[in-house]
Amino acid sequence: MKGEILKKLLVIDGNSILNRAFYGIMGSKMLQTADGTYTNAVYGFLTIMFHQLEVEDPDYLVVAFDVKAPTKRHEMYSEYKGTRKGMPDELAAQLPIIKEVLSAMNITVIEKPGYEADDILGTLSVWGEKQNLDVILLTGDRDAFQLATDKVTIRIPRTSKGKTEIEDFDKAKVLETYGVLPKQMIEVKGLMGDSSDNIPGVPGIGEKTALNLIKKYTNIDQLYKTMEEENAPEIKGKQREKLLENKELAYLSKTLRND
């Protein structure tokens, strides 16, 4: 409606931003309390959050956290995130502190066993758009690009030497940067995998090749249909062998990456 004032929802990926704040304020700036408790991640998280509240002045604010429990992705693929190192003790000790601080500030925190913060961000972005809200997802995880729309913006902070810079990705920015629509990033990840989450993808298929294939064939279904039914002569040699031999891995990886 003409003259309608749109409301804004800010959703923060708690684990991602806390992790970035921790590694962004290290060395001599590794803050501690008198009893030796590290607080650099808490300080960095709150600094980033307060800045976003000042800049965006959202009507609604939610912080989502992972829960240390198996998810549906672990059930599908036992090696999911299997190569990740555990959280440093200095960071793990700050997780309950930031949650306590957020609770004291009456900020809504959502965490649910069996679900990742990614899933919560995805759910809230869809819900927020249906409510005609402008949605901002603050996360360091570029996998969230698949959630970008004209109404949902992915905000990526980079913290270094105590300074934070922000880069925004909406639907247009994802298309401009990668040449595919946000939802097609799921297809791209299905082919290339994701080493950070130990998602296999198709061996030998990197980001550039995956992007080129999805630009041409739109999705994994059409790629394999063309290869198997119409031959797709431009896909040949080792690349063709790898794609055909690892079809199941491609579909598994796509499912694992679908928030």
Secondary structure, 3 states (H helix, E strand, C coil): CCCCCCCEEEEEEHHHHHHHHHHHCCHHHCCECCCCCECHHHHHHHHHHHHHHHHHCCCEEEEECCCCCCCHHHHHCCCCCCCCCCCCHHHHCCHHHHHHHHHHCCCEEECCCCCCHHHHHHHHHHHHHHCCCEEEEECCCHHHHHHCCCCEEEEEEEEECCEEEEEEECHHHHHHHHCCCCCHHHHHHHHHCEHHHCECCCCCCCHHHHHHHHHHHCCHHHHHHHHHHCCCCCCCHHHHHHHHHCHHHHHHHHHHHCC
